[in-house]
Amino acid sequence: MNLNPQLRTMIDSNPQLREMMQNPDSLRQFSSPEMMQKMATLQQSLFPQNRNTTSNLGAGGLSGTNQSYGSTGCLSTV
């Protein structure tokens, strides 16, 4: 599998996750429409402020916002 380094590290460090990701039945279950809907519902319940972020994303990230780093070094959106 060609995976990004962060996902590869997660899979390598967790034998149960590695086994699950190599099991065709598990992958089939995770990609079913019912499971995808359940995961989307869970994500919306955990992160309600992110419901409309896809409409704000452009090719370079968030479009239509000015971002700057204040004196504290924290990113602020204007």
N, C-alpha and C positions, 0 to 999 in steps of 0.2 A: 504494500500500500504506500502510495506517495501522499504523506500527510504533512501538515505544517509542523514545525518543530515543537510547538507547545502541546499540540494534540499527541504527537509521537511520545513526548516525555510522560504525559498522563497515562497513555496506554502501556508504556514500558514499566511504569512504576506501580501499576495496579493489575495483577494477574486476572482478577475477575472481570475487569473492564476489557482487557485484551481478549479473553475467551468469548465474552459477549459480542465484541465487534467482529470476531471471526466466525460466529455462528449465523448461518444464513437465515434460520428461523427468527432469531432476534432482530436481525436487520430488516427482515420482511415486516415484522410487527411494528418496529419503529417507523417504518415508512408508509404504513397504512394510513388512509385518510382519517380514520377515527382517532388514531394516536396523534397524528399531526394536529387535529382540532383540539384534542385534550391538552397537548403541549402549548398550543397558542393560548388557550384559555388560562392555563397555569401561569404562563409568562405575563399575560395581561393582569392577572390578579396579584402577581408579585411586583410588577413594575407598571402601575396604572398610568404614570406620566408618559410612558413611551408608546402609547396607543397610536399617535399620529406622526411618529417620527419619520416613517418612510416617505411621507409627502414632503418633508423638509430636507431630505438627503439629496445632494447633487453629486456630480462626478468627483468633486474634491472634498466631500464631507457635508457639513451643514451649510446650506445656502441661505442667503438673506440675513445672516447674522454677523455682527462684528465681534470677534473674539480678541481679547487682550489679556496679558498677564499683569496683574496689579502689583503693588509694592510688596505684597505678601508672597508673590510667586505663584498664586493660585489663578487658574484660568477663570475669567469672567466673561459672560456674554452680554453684550450691550444691545 
